[in-house]
Amino acid sequence: MFNRYLMCLIIISFLIVLTSASIEPVCKWYGIAPFCFLGNSCPENCSQAASNDHGDGATCWFSEKNYCCCVKKAVDSIINTIINSK
């Protein structure tokens, strides 16, 4: 039984490594500095995990950047990449 789970884990890990270049990240920063109110909304079905005035780079003059996590979007991206790679 343990061997079956281990084999599944290895296969899933292998598929993720092979397709990682085209996989959508689970979490990323939204907002365009210096006017971070531009594009800082989390996409639909995503949740805001954090916010601050610099996020992943340049500092905001107005508003803040939002760090949004989109688990469903990342899983869909993995599935689409695997399906389309055939």
TARA-V137519 format. One record per run of one state. SS is the DSSP state (~ for helix, > for strand, _ for the rest). FROM is the first residue (numbers start at 0). LEN is the number of residues. If there is no record, write none. Layout:
BEGIN
ss,from,len
SS,FROM,LEN
SS,FROM,LEN
END
This chain:
BEGIN
ss,from,len
_,0,1
~,1,21
_,22,4
>,26,4
_,30,4
>,34,1
_,35,11
>,46,6
_,52,9
>,61,1
_,62,2
>,64,5
_,69,1
~,70,14
_,84,2
END
